[in-house]
Structure formats: C-alpha cells, structure tokens
Amino acid sequence: MAKFYEYIGRVERLITKVFLVVFSILVFAAAVARFIRMPIVWANDMATFLFAWCVFLGGDLAMRQDKLVKIEIVINMLPQKVRKYLELFNWCVIILFLISLIVYGTQLSYTTRFRVFQGIPGFSYTWVTISVPIGSALMLMTAISKVRALFGKGSSKETEKSNESCSCELI
C-alpha cells in the first residue's frame, strides 16, 4: 500500500507541474491575444479547469510534505504530550472537513454534469468540480497517514521518519 501511495504522489506531482505550466502559458497567451484584439475564447474556461486541479492536487502535495501554514508560537510552549493531542485534534478537524468536501463535492459534480463551458462547447463543468472530491480524497489519505504516523510509532524521531516516507517532493 505504501508503494501505491508513493506512486500516486509521483503522478500527482507530475500532473500538477504540467497543469501549472500549461495554465501559466495559457493565461499569458490569452492576455497577449486580448491585447492584439484576437481573444482566445476558450482560454478562461481551460484556465479555470487547470487551476482547480492545481489547487487540490497541490494541496495534497503540500500536506504530504508538511508545507501547510502553521502558527506554532503558542503551541511550542506546550508540553510535548499536549502538542501531540492538539495535533491529533487538528487532524480530526481536517479529516471531518475533507469528508464533507468529498460528500458535497460529489453532489456538486453530479449537479453540474449538464453545465458546459461557454467557450468550450461539449466540455462539462463537472471536470472542474470533480477536482474537489478527488483532491479531498487524496488529502484524506494523506491526513490518515499523518495520524497513523503520529500515534502509530510513538517517538517523535520515528514519527518524523514516517512523515518523510509518506511525502514526495513538492513542485
């Protein structure tokens, strides 16, 4: 299972890199085309699609490497055991939020199945909204692995080693 999880991380990183580069080039090209009065009609729609996927896949990549924003000034003053339980509480809140994103994101994806992009006829808006439950499911897997690493091993050195093993290089 760990190898499969690492494989998912590598694929996720590759897709995010490609989408981010294409997104950047597309937005720049659309701006230049608008300036010369030859707009690319479908550029905004495609940029929306690419950006949504970059956000959710990139969010999981950041979570895998513990690159999310943390405010630790007060937490670092607490005893190690209290910090560990506070971290568990934080992960539980994150897990509940991700589960709700999966549920409501799936419903949203279903309701947008007939909506199409104005600039790209035949391309369903569901391809954008499905990034929410899929990205959230990937983040849920990461959050569960972080909780398991937090309480599965015991010592902080082993926890750090486990966190390193479940992370992959951020873009």
Legacy VTK file of the C-alpha trace (Angstrom):
# vtk DataFile Version 3.0
C-alpha trace
ASCII
DATASET POLYDATA
POINTS 171 float
0.000 0.000 0.000
2.894 2.374 0.767
4.332 1.903 -2.735
0.929 2.636 -4.274
0.655 5.772 -2.129
4.113 6.905 -3.284
3.158 6.196 -6.906
0.038 8.349 -6.501
2.245 11.122 -5.114
4.585 10.990 -8.100
1.684 11.039 -10.593
0.055 13.856 -8.659
3.263 15.893 -8.723
3.709 15.358 -12.473
0.102 16.332 -13.271
0.344 19.409 -11.059
3.590 20.531 -12.682
2.234 20.084 -16.206
-1.087 21.776 -15.398
0.670 24.708 -13.711
2.958 25.280 -16.693
0.110 24.982 -19.205
-2.070 27.236 -17.041
0.629 29.919 -16.893
1.329 29.811 -20.620
-2.378 29.846 -21.434
-3.152 32.849 -19.227
-0.196 34.770 -20.668
-1.158 33.869 -24.247
-4.772 34.867 -23.605
-3.661 38.250 -22.242
-1.435 38.876 -25.256
-4.174 37.741 -27.644
-6.687 40.074 -25.978
-4.190 42.930 -26.280
-3.870 42.419 -30.028
-7.668 42.127 -30.282
-7.719 38.430 -31.169
-9.008 36.860 -27.931
-8.753 33.154 -27.266
-12.370 32.406 -26.387
-11.758 29.153 -24.558
-8.679 30.267 -22.558
-10.514 31.385 -19.411
-12.529 28.191 -19.268
-9.481 25.992 -19.684
-7.566 28.085 -17.132
-10.396 27.511 -14.635
-10.167 23.760 -15.217
-6.373 23.666 -14.836
-6.349 25.957 -11.794
-8.949 23.897 -9.896
-6.903 20.741 -10.361
-3.655 22.512 -9.424
-5.235 23.770 -6.200
-6.444 20.399 -4.959
-3.541 18.268 -6.166
-1.055 20.877 -4.966
-2.850 20.995 -1.611
-2.258 17.287 -1.168
1.377 17.641 -2.175
1.835 20.403 0.396
0.113 18.313 3.054
2.344 15.321 2.302
5.451 17.401 2.999
4.056 19.370 5.949
4.314 22.580 3.922
0.931 23.923 5.014
0.871 27.137 7.027
1.249 26.618 10.773
1.133 29.105 13.618
3.270 27.496 16.292
4.220 30.329 18.640
1.805 29.230 21.400
1.908 25.524 20.583
5.688 25.343 21.016
5.263 26.498 24.630
3.115 23.483 25.489
4.446 20.134 26.744
5.175 17.503 24.079
2.251 15.269 25.083
-0.229 18.159 24.910
1.148 19.152 21.489
0.636 15.618 20.261
-3.019 15.564 21.335
-3.592 19.042 19.944
-2.132 17.889 16.646
-4.464 14.875 16.739
-7.413 17.224 17.328
-6.320 19.372 14.359
-6.039 16.320 12.105
-9.511 15.167 13.213
-10.996 18.548 12.270
-9.183 18.390 8.921
-10.440 14.847 8.310
-14.048 15.833 9.068
-13.741 18.825 6.737
-12.277 16.669 3.961
-15.081 14.123 4.346
-17.638 16.922 3.984
-15.797 18.194 0.890
-15.936 14.705 -0.602
-19.667 14.359 0.076
-20.710 17.834 -1.043
-18.161 17.939 -3.867
-19.577 14.713 -5.261
-23.090 16.176 -5.100
-21.871 19.359 -6.790
-20.164 17.355 -9.519
-23.367 15.459 -10.169
-25.477 18.615 -10.361
-23.079 20.283 -12.817
-22.973 17.347 -15.224
-25.120 19.129 -17.824
-23.468 22.532 -17.449
-20.968 23.202 -20.213
-18.337 25.874 -20.584
-19.377 28.828 -22.697
-16.082 28.878 -24.600
-15.712 25.098 -24.921
-18.998 23.528 -26.069
-19.305 19.895 -25.063
-16.815 20.184 -22.178
-18.750 19.631 -18.962
-18.134 21.801 -15.917
-18.111 18.553 -13.934
-14.451 18.165 -14.938
-13.731 21.210 -12.770
-15.999 20.347 -9.849
-14.833 16.723 -9.671
-11.436 18.068 -8.597
-12.979 18.837 -5.188
-13.910 15.278 -4.141
-10.914 13.669 -5.845
-8.415 16.114 -4.376
-10.113 15.874 -0.985
-9.970 12.068 -1.101
-6.242 12.252 -1.810
-5.796 14.709 1.063
-7.874 12.416 3.284
-5.483 9.551 2.546
-2.583 11.826 3.465
-4.278 13.044 6.658
-4.986 9.485 7.778
-1.375 8.501 7.112
-0.222 11.516 9.158
-2.440 10.481 12.089
-1.186 6.920 11.852
2.386 8.209 11.811
1.668 10.470 14.777
0.304 7.735 17.028
1.411 4.563 15.318
5.092 4.841 16.137
5.359 6.591 19.477
8.612 8.538 19.472
8.991 11.837 17.652
12.051 10.674 15.689
10.128 7.713 14.322
7.171 9.955 13.554
9.396 12.313 11.571
10.881 9.354 9.694
7.385 8.097 8.897
6.315 11.555 7.730
9.303 11.667 5.407
8.439 8.265 3.972
4.879 9.351 3.120
5.900 12.585 1.467
7.045 13.334 -2.005
8.826 16.355 -3.394
6.671 19.429 -3.654
6.591 21.017 -7.100
LINES 1 172
171 0 1 2 3 4 5 6 7 8 9 10 11 12 13 14 15 16 17 18 19 20 21 22 23 24 25 26 27 28 29 30 31 32 33 34 35 36 37 38 39 40 41 42 43 44 45 46 47 48 49 50 51 52 53 54 55 56 57 58 59 60 61 62 63 64 65 66 67 68 69 70 71 72 73 74 75 76 77 78 79 80 81 82 83 84 85 86 87 88 89 90 91 92 93 94 95 96 97 98 99 100 101 102 103 104 105 106 107 108 109 110 111 112 113 114 115 116 117 118 119 120 121 122 123 124 125 126 127 128 129 130 131 132 133 134 135 136 137 138 139 140 141 142 143 144 145 146 147 148 149 150 151 152 153 154 155 156 157 158 159 160 161 162 163 164 165 166 167 168 169 170
